[in-house]
Amino acid sequence: MRLITWNVQGISNKMHEILLVLDENSTDFAVLTETKRKGKDNEDRDNYIHLWSGVDKSRRAAAGVSIPINKRHKKYIKTYEYKSERIMTLTLSIYGYDTTVIAVYVPSNDSTQQLKDEFYADLSGISNALPHHPEVILTGDLNARVGSRFDHDVVGQFGEICVNNSGETLMDFCTQNFLKILNGFFEHKKIHRYTWERPSLHEKSVLDHFICKQKSRFKWQDCRVKRGPNCGSDHYMVEAKIQKSIRTLYQSRLAEELRARPPNNNVETEYENMRAVQHSAAMQALGPMPARKMRRKPPWFT
């Protein structure tokens, strides 16, 4: 599963192009920040269901978050809530696990302390209201530089050097809620770590993050910057990948196949159905067996 977070700095005239980029990247769902779109609603756009949360139409749009989710996952959506112009949540089933996606656009480090305190108070309220068992994916533009650390539960060793005040606040929040910031746990070249860059001033930093539980049941395969896509923003797209274990994938596919086939009173038909279900689930989880090359037998072998 491919997940994207991207600060797009306005989507009014480029939503179609952004969705095309997501589709070409085979994105399952994305979190877009600084969308500057007013109101709170959802719509069908291209191959995605687009949910967005912004300010009232009477106010000037300055922040805004949205979540485009691929239509093939529509049946797995459970609930979504528009919290504010900086926070919205989406609960869906990912690989059989109830997962709450929290899309955030955190006030910048230059914002007033009151605004930042109000944001983290709202975020803490959402986090405390979540059940203990479901998975959590917190992502977006967190405007936080968390640096890098060795042998740390929250921050990995492959981040940047600098830490700012917002980064300290974010690390405290993650520590209290047993979360970890994924960006620094995957080794990449430096150009694939920095999510924001201003070449004219030779400035760059890591501001957009993927955050998950420290004891997540997901197998996180990667988290890195993709520098190719461009939407006129000084932020780069950040991609994370979740890989499902073969055992869990087979179990979920088997359960789906069983639900799709009604029971039959005929023993022979039921046996054939069970056999077909097992083969179909195994094919989806494992794929076809690679063909083996037959060795040519020596002339003396009989």
N, C-alpha and C positions, 0 to 999 in steps of 0.2 A: 504494500500500500504506500502510495506517494502522497506526502503532505507538504503544503507550501505555506509560508508566511511571507508577506511582501508589503512594504509601505509604498503605496502607489501615488500618494500626494494628489488625490482627486481622481474621480472615475467618471465624471459627467460626460466627457467626450471620448472616452477610450475604453469603456466597459467591454465592448465587443472584441477589441483587440486583446485585452487582458484575458478574456475567456478563451480566445483562440490559442494564446500562449499556454494556458493551463491545459487545454485539450491536447495540444501537440506534445506536452510533457507527460501525458497520461496521468494527470493529477486527480486523485480521488476527492480531496477537498482542500480548500485553501482558506487562510485568514488574511484579509486585506485590511490595512490600517490607513488612517488619515484619508479616508474616502471622501470626506466633505459632502456626503449626500444627506439630505434632510429627510426627516420622517423615520418611521419604522414599519417595514413591510417585507414581503417576499415576492418573487417573480420567477417565471420560467424563462431562462435566457440560453439559447443555443442548447448545449448538452448539460446544462447545470441548473440547479435550483439555487437562486441567489437570495440570501437573507441579509438584511442590513439594518443597522441601528444608528440613528443620528439625532440631531437636535430638532426641536419644533420648527415648522416652516417660517415662523415669525422671527426666528433668531438667525444670526450669522453662523454659517457652518465653519467650524475650525478643526474638528476631529473626525469622528466617525469610524465605525468598524463594520465589516461585512464578512459573510461566509458563503462562498459558492461551493456547493457539494454536487458531485456528479450524479446524474439521474439514476444511474445503475444502483446507487445506494439508497434510493428513496424509501424502499420498504424497511430499511434499518433505522430510519429516523424515528425517534420517540417524542422528544419535546425540544422546544427552543424558546428562549426568553430574551427580550430586549431590555437590558438593564439600564443603559445610558448611552451617551454618544461615545463612551470609551470602553464599555464592557458589554458583551453579549455571550450567551451560552447556548450550546447545542448538545443534546444528549442523543447518542445513537449506539447501535451495537456494532462493534468492530471485532471480527473474528470470534463472535459469540460472547464477548465481554461488554457489559454496559460501560460506556465511556462518555465522560463529560468534557467537551471541548470548550475552553474559556478563551474567547478572543478579546485581546486587550490592546489599548493604545494608551500607554502610561504618559502622564505629563512629563515634559522634558526636565532636565536637571536645572534649568534656569527658571522654571515655574515657581510660584509661591509655595512655601511650605504647607500652607493651609490646603491648597489644591491637591498636593501630593498626599497629605494625611487623609483627606476625604476619599481619595481614590483607593488607597490601601485599606481603609476602613470598609469600603464597599466590597473590595476583593476578599478581605478576611471573612466578611459576613457570608459571601457566596461559598467560600471554601469550607467554613464551619457547618454550613447547611447541607453539604454533600454527604451521602452515605459513605460508610467506611470501605466497602468492598469495590465499588466501581473504579475503573481507571480514570485518570485525569490527564488531559493534555492542555497545558497553559501556553499560549503562544501569541505572538504579535510583536509590535514595536514597543519594547519595554524601556527604551531610553536609558539603559543601565549598562555600565561597563564593570564587569565583575572580575576581570583579570584572569589569572591562571594559578592553580595550586596543585601540588603533588599530594596524592593520597588523601583526597578530600571528598566528603559525601555529596557536596553540592556543586562544586566547581571543578572542572577537569584541568589537566595540565597543558592542553593545546589551545588556550585562549590567547588573549592579548596581555600586555603588561599592566596597563593602567586600570585603576579602580576609581569610580566617582561616588558621590554621596548616594545617588540613586542605586548604584550597584550594591552598596552596603545594605541599603534598605531591602533590596530584592533578595540578597543572600540571607538576611535575617528572616524574611518571610518564608523562603524555601526551607530553612532550617526548622522553623516552627511547624511547618506542614509536611515535613519529610519528603521534600521534592528535590530534584536535581536538574541543573541546567545542562542540556545535552551538548550544546555547541562545542564545549571544551573537552569532550570525551572521545572525539574522533580526530585522528591526526590527518591534517591536510596542509597543502602549501598555504602560505600566508594570504595569498590573493583569494583563496577559497575559504578564508575565515572572517575577513572584515566585511560586515554587512552594509556599511555606510562609508562613503568616500567623497571628499571635496578636493579634487586634484589641484585647483587653483591655489589653495592654501596648504597643500600637502598634509591634509588631515584625513584620518580614517579611524574607524572604531567598530566594535561589535555591539550593536544596539538591539538587533532583532534576534529573539531566542525561541527555542523549543524547550519546554520544561515538562517533566513527567515525574511520576512517583519514583522514589529511590528503590522500591521493591516492586517494580512494574512487572506484570506478567507478559507484556509485549517483549518481543526480541527486536530492539532498536538496531537497525543495520547501519544507518549512516545519518549524518547531519552536516550539511555543507552549503556554501554559497554557490549559486549558479550565476555566472557573470554575463552569460549570453543574452537572455531576455531583457528588453529595455522598454519602459513605459514613460520615459521622461522624468523619472525620479532619480534622486541621488542615493537611493537605497537599492541594494541588490536583492534578488529573490533568494530565499533560503529554503532548502528542501530537506525533509527528513523522510526516512523510509522505515517501515515496520515490516519485518519478515515473520511469517507465522511458522511455528514448528510443524513438521509433517504430521505428527501424531494429532495435534489439536486440529489441524486443517482437515485431516481425514475424518475425525469425529464429527466436526461441524457439517461437513459435506454429507456424511452418512445420515445425520439427523435430518438435514434438509430433504434428502432423497426419500427417506422414510415418511416424512410428513406429506410429501407430494403424491405418494401412492397409497390409496385407501386399502384397508385390509380386505382379504378375500377368503371365503369359507372353503374354497377348494385347496386341498393340501398341495397338489402338484403346481397349481398356479401360484400359490403363496411361496413355494420353494423357488420357482423361477423368478418371481419378483425379488425375493431376498438376494438371490444370486446376482441379478442384474443391478440391484442397488449397490451391493458391495463392489462390483466391478466398476460401476460408474463413479462411485466415491473415490476408489483407489486411482482411477485414471485421472481425476481432477487433482488429487493430492500428490500423486507420484509422477504422472505422465507415462507415456509409453516406455517400455523397456528398450534400451538401445540395442540395436542389432549387433550381435557378436560376429566378429570375423572368423570364419572357419579356417583352421589351419590345414594346409595341404599335407596329407598323410605321406610319410616316406614310403618308398616302394617295398621296403621289407616289412611294413606294419600290416598285420592281418587281424 
